[in-house]
């Protein structure tokens, strides 16, 4: 469901401030389906290989869409370095998950990773509420930025934690093998 919501969300979030309510509703709906999918899967032990691939992909695409849009946004103006840092961490951890899967190791989301995701989602929703071309929401925009920088910090910390926890497998992957 989240994958299907990314295109309309992209339209709404980049369409101008007049579309912010629909962007917020679309993003909120996508965030809710993320929570509900996870709850349902755990509650009824309904897991699939497709779900294991598509769930994190949808989350990353949804967050990336918002963050990239907010870099170009005339009100939010996210620093490019921070978005590159977040996206770089996501690519790195996704690659690490794939590498570990080749060793039959499952890298589950941990508490820090879940906190990172929650902070990113919260910051994006706050940004959507805070956008105001007249600047009447400066205090709210400051709060949104503070939550965003907490998300950036959690992004870095969770990335370091994943790498540290799986350092043996990472070092093993740098070993040479002869394939003929």
N, C-alpha and C positions, 0 to 999 in steps of 0.2 A: 504494500500500500504506500509506503514512504517513497519508493522509487517513482510511483505515479504522481505524487504530490510535488516532486522537485521542479518539474517544468512550470506548473502554474505559480509555485512559490517564486521561482526565478523571475517570471514576468511581473508579479506583484511587487517584489522587493526592488526591482530596478525600474519600475514604471513610474515612480514618483511618489511623493508623500500622500497623494490622494488615494493610493492603493494600499497604504500601510495597514489598515484594518484587515483587509483580505490577506495580506502577507502574514500578519500576526495570527489570524485564524488558521491559515494553511500550515504555517510553521507549528503552531500549537497542536493542530490535529496530527501532524507528522510526529511530533515529539510524544504525543499520547499513544499513537500506534506503536512506537518504539517501546514504551513502557508496557503496554498491553501485550504485545507479542512476547516479550520476555517473561512477563507474569504467566501468560497462558502456557508457554512452553515449559516453564519450570513446574507449574501447578499440575499439569496433565502429562508431564514427561513426553512432550511432543517435539522432538528434535529432528531436523533433516539436514542433509549435507547442503542443499540449496539454501536453507535458512542460515546455516553457519557462514555461508559466503555472502549472501545478499543482505543480511541484517547489518553487519558492520559497513558494508559498501554503501548502503543507503544512508546510514548515519553520516559517514564521511562526506558523501556528495551533498547532503543537505547542509551540513555545517560549512563546507567549502563554498557552496553557492552563496550563502549569507555573508561569509567573511570577505570573499572577493568583491561582492557588491558593496560592502561597507568601506572597502578601501577607496572606491571611486565616489562614494556618497559625499555630497557637499556638506552635510551636517555631521556625520559620524567621523569620517576621515581616519579610518584605522591605519596605523602605520604599516607599511608594506612588510617591514622586517618581522613584525609579530605574526602576520598571516603566513609568511613563508616559513617561519619557525613552527607554527602549528601544523601546516600542511606537510612540511618535511618530516616532522615526528610521525605523522599519520602514515606517510609512505614507508618510513623506516620500520615502524612496528608492524605494518601489514606485510612487508617483505620478511621480517623476522618470523611472523606467524607462519608464513608459507614455508620458510626454510625449516622451522621446527616441525611442521606437519610432515615433511619428508623424512624426519627422524621418528615419526609417530609420537610426537610430543604435542600436546594441546596446550596452547597458551591462552588461558582464560583471562577475562577482565578481572582485575583486582580492585580493591577499594579505592586506591588512588586514581586508577583509570576511570572508574565509575564517577568519582567526584569531578574529574576533569570533564567528562562528558556532560554532567549536570551543570557545571559552571559555564561551559560553552553554550549550552542550550539556554540557560537563564540569561546570560549576557546578550545573546541574540534577541530574545524576546524583549528584554529591557531596551535594547537599541531601537527596536521597532516602535516601542511606546514613546521613546524619548525624542525621536526625530521631529523637529519643529523648525521650519525655515525662519521663523521670527526670533527664535532663541529664547522663548519663554520657559523652556524646559532645561535650562542650563544645569540646575542642581541634579535633575534626574539623569541628564546626560553624563554628569560627573560620576554619579552612582553606577551607571551602566559601564563606564570606562573602568571603574574600580573592580567591578565584578569580572570584566573582561581580562584585566591584568592578573587577577587571581586565577582565571582559567589558563592564561599563558603560563603562569608559574606552575600550576598543576600539570599542564601539558609537558613541561620540561621534566619535572620531578617524576611523573609516571613513566615517561620515556626512559629516563636514567634507571629507574627501578626495574623496568622490564629487561633492559639490557643487562643490568647487574645480575638479576635473578637467573638469566639464561646465558651468562657469559661462557660457561663451559661449552655449550652447544655452538655458540658463535665462534669460539676459538677453534673448535673441531672443524667447523665449516671452512676455515682458512687453511686446513691441512691439504696437502697435495695428494691427488690420486692419479693413477695411470689408467686411462681408458683407451682401449684399442678396438 
